Amino acid sequence: MTITAEELYQNLRHIKVSTSTCRFTKEKCEELAPLVNKINHLKVEKNAVILAHSYVNPEIHHTVADFVGDSYELSKNAKECDADLIIFSAVKFMGETAKIINPQKEVRLPNKLNGCSLADSISYKQLEQIKADHPDYTFVCYINTSAETKALCDVCVTSSNVYNIIEKIPNDKIYFLPDALMGKNIVNELRRRGSKKEIKYYHGTCYVHETYEPEMIDYLRLEYPKVQVVAHPECKPEILEKSDFVGSTSQMIQHVKDSDKDQFFLLTECGLSARLQLETKNKHFLGTCTMCKYMKDNSLQNILRVLESPDPDDIIHLDPTIQEKALHCIQQMFYYNDK
């Protein structure tokens, strides 16, 4: 099935967020339509599936992506499909997670920056030393970490299950990494639940989420008294206290879709606002948003390139020992999540 530039323009013209990468003119759609059609043809020819995180540019979501979601959802989608090739439009640690869960499939990343401020905040050697200094602690890592980090940790968590899993871990001494802001939110939430666990955490942060300040919420509520403030748990505790809803990317999406409110302020990366503007035409999204340079390095041009002739560093390769240990860390998440 082919798409015309006019059809693409009609689909995307409603998007209005505070970044030029998410503005769609007729001229821009004329440039994008041939790329879209070529990618969709090659995808079938190569038995490939394209996964797109909610933070990447919306033209990827709405033209070539087979699945759109958060990193964990997308890795499960990849496992459940029968494609031979996975094109993961996101950041490197997400491609690694997909490869860990799908070792027989080839995973390619259409992103030359190959980074993430949060995942890159801790190295294998740093974590080895921290573990040596804390031999009595259970090490819990956020899914937003490299395969090497997961390989050194005991349990992996997502932003939707982190509180419940840490509560279920039998050890009262927990070391959480790498996100310091989420670590602080874990401490606050477990205290609210009456838990006596001792929580230590690393000092990493996501540069997108750490920029938000509570004063932004105060100002917006003065201008728009009916606004619903929806925040990701990678934000500062002061932000969460002032928010109407806190949840993972997928939970934020579901909350907006289910809500009877029509004005929202989303405290997360710009891509989510762009996605929801197309999926919920009756909702309005206020305020500014922050763009992740790593996510926005994904493009239709890069997807076409890695489909046709990938460079060696576009393909995810993992040491078998690292992959096996990282898989155990992820499997422990399933164990505690279902316990």
N, C-alpha and C positions, 0 to 999 in steps of 0.2 A: 504494500500500500504506500503510495507516495503522497506527499503533502505539498501544497502550493505555498508560495510566499504570503499570499492573501489569507489563506487559512491559518497560517502560523501567526500572522499579525493579529487576526481576530481572536486567537487563543491567548495571546500574551500581552495585548495592549493595555489590559486593565491593571497591570502590575505597576505600583508606584512605591518604591522604597528609596531611601536616601543614598543611593549609589548608582553611578552611571552604568555599571555592568548589568543592572536590572531594569533598563529602560529600552523599550522595543518600538522602534519606528518601522515604517514600511520598508525603508532602505536597508535597515539592519536585518529584517526578516528575509529580504531578497538574498542577502549574503548567506544566511543560515540555512535556508530551505534545501539547497543542493547537498550540504553537509549531512543534514538529517536523513535525506533519502539514501545517500550512499552508505551511511552507517547502518541504517536499518536493513539494507540489502546485504551487507557484509556480515551482519549479525546472524542472519539466517544461514548464509553460506558456510560460516565457520562454527555453527552451533554454539554461539556465544550468548551469555546473559550479561546485561548491563545493570549494575547496582548503583544507585545514586543516593548519597546521604542528603538529608533535608537541607543542609547548609550550602550545597553547590548551586550554581546558577540555574534559574528556573527553566531555561530552554532545554536543559538536559532532562529535568524531571518530566516535562510534558511532551517530549518528542521521541527520545530514544531509550529512556530508562524502562526496564521491565519491572523493577521494584524500587520504591523510594521509602526510606525510613531511617532509623538510627543504626549504628554499627552492628549491634547485636542482632536486631531484626534481620538485617540484610545478610549477615553471615548464615543465619538459619535459612533464609530464602535460597541462598546459593546451594546449601546442602540438600535442600528438598527438590531442586530442579535437576534436569538431566543434561544440562549443558556441559560441554567439555572445557569451555573457556569462560573465565570470569573477568569482566572488565569492571573494576571497582572504582567508581568515581567518588573519591573521598580523600583521605590522607593515609600515610603509610601504615600506621599501626592498625588501621581498619582492614587494609589489604592483608596484613599479617594475620589478623584474627580469622579472616576468611580462609586463608591458607591452612592455618592450624586446624580448623574444623573440617576443611575439605582438602586433605593432603593429596588426593589423586587428581585434583583439578589444577589447571594452570591459572594463576591470578596475575593480572596486569593492572598497573596503576597509571592512569592518564594524568599524572601530576609530577612535574619536574622539580618542584620545591622539596618534595619528600620530607616534610617536617610537620611538627605540631609543638607549640610552645609548652604544652603540658606534658606530653609523652617524652619530649626531649629534655625535660628538666632533671631527670635522674638517669644515671648511667649504671651499667652492670657492675662496675667496680665500686661505685658509691654504695649501691645496694648491698653488695657483698660485705662491705665494712659495717654498714648499719645492722645487718643481720648478726654479724659477729659480736657487735656491742649489745644486742638485745636477744640473747639466746632463748629467753623464756616467752617470747612474744609470738603470736600468730600473725603472719604478714598477709595483709589483705590489700590487693591492688585493684584500682579502678580499671575498667575495661579499656579506658583511654591510656594504654601503656604499650610499650613495645613487647615483642615476643620474648626478648631476653629478660625483661622485667617480670613478665608473667612466669617465666621459667624458674625464677628465684622465689616466687611467692606461693603461699599456701592456698589461697582462695581468691578468685576474681569476683568482682561485683559490678553491677550497672547502677546508674543513678536512680533506677526505679526499685531496685531490691536491696540496696546497700544497708539500710537500717535494719531490716528484718534478718538479713543474713548475719550481720555482726552480732545481733542479739542471740542468734541460735548457736554461734560458735562456742564450744564449751570453755575455752580459755578466757579468763577475765582480763588478760593483757593483750591488747590489739595494737599493731602498728599499721596505720593506713597510709597509702601513698598512691599517686604523688601530689594530689590536690589539697593544699592547705585550707582553702576556703570550704571545700566539701568536708574536710576533716573537722573544722570548727562546727559545721552544721551537724555532723555526726555526734559530736560531744553534746551539743545542745539538745538534739532530738532524743538521745539515749537518756540524758538527764531528765527530760520531760517524761519519758516512759518509766522512770524509776530505776534504771539500770545502774549498777555499781561498777561497770567495766572501766578499766583504765585505758584511755585512748591516747596514743601518741600519733603524730602525723608529720609527713614530710612538708617541705616549703614550696612545692611547685604550684603554679597557677596557669589557668588558661587566660591568655592576654585579652581575649574578647570579653569574657565574663567579669574579669576583675575591674574593668573600666567603669562599670555601673556604680553610681552613688545613690544613697537614699534620698538626697535632695532632689534628684530627678523625679522621683515618684511624688514627692510633696508638691513640686511645681505643677506636674501634670494633673494631679487631683484638684488643684485650684482651678485650672483651666477647664477640666473635664470631670466634674464630680461623679459621673456615672461610669467612669472607665474601670475596667477590670485589669488589674496588674498581675501578669503571669510570669513567673521567674523559674529559671533553671537552678538546681542545687549547687552548681559551680559558682554562683554569685555569693557575695558577702552575706554573713548572717543578718546584718542590718537591713539588707535588701529583702531577705526572706520574711523578716518580721513585718514589713510593710506591704507584702504582696497578698493578693487574694487567693492565689493558687501557686503551688510549687510542685514541679514534677519534671520528669525526663522529657526529652524531645517528643517522644510518642505520646506521653501523658498530656503534655501541653496541647498537642494537636487535638487529641480527643476531647479535652476540656473545652477548647474553643468551639469545636463542632457541636458539643452537647449543650453548651451554655445558652440561656435565653437572653444574655447580654449581647450588645452589638458593637461595643467599643472596647478595644483591647490595647494594652501596652505590653509587648513581648520583650522580656529581658533575656535575649539570647542572640545568636548570629542572624544577620539579615535574611539569609536564605529561607528561614522558617516563615517570616512575614510574607515573602514573595510567594512561597508555596501556598500558604493559607489564603492569600488574596485570590488565587485561582480556584481553590477548592471550596471556599465559603464566600461567595459573591455578596452575601447580605451582611457581612461583618466589616468593621472598619478598624484599621490598625494605626495607632497614634504614636507620636514621638519619633525619635531617631533610633537607629540600630547600628550595630558594629559589625564590620565585615572581617572575616577571617581570610587573610591572604593565602593561607595554605589551601583552604577549601576552594577559593575562587581561582586557583591556578588550574583547576579542572575546566576543560572547555570541550566543545564539540570538535574543534581542531585536534586537540590532544587525544580524544577518544578515537577519532579516525586514524590518527598516526599509529597508536598502539594496536589497533585492529589490523592495519596493513603491514607495518614493518616496525615492530617495537625495538627499542634499544635494550641492551642487556639489563640495564638498571631499571627498566620499566616492569620487569618480571620479578615477582616476589620469590626469593629463595631463602629457605630457612635451614639451619643446621638440624639434622634429624634428632639429636639429643635435646636441643632447645625446643624443638617442636613438640616432642613427646612430653617434656616437663610442663610446657605451657598449656598443652591440652589437659593435663591432669589438673592444673590450676583452674581451668574453665569448667571441667567436669565437677569439681568440688562446688562450684557455684550452683550447678544443677542439683547436686546432692542437698545442699543446705536450703536451696529455694523450695524444694519439694518436701523437706523434712517436716 
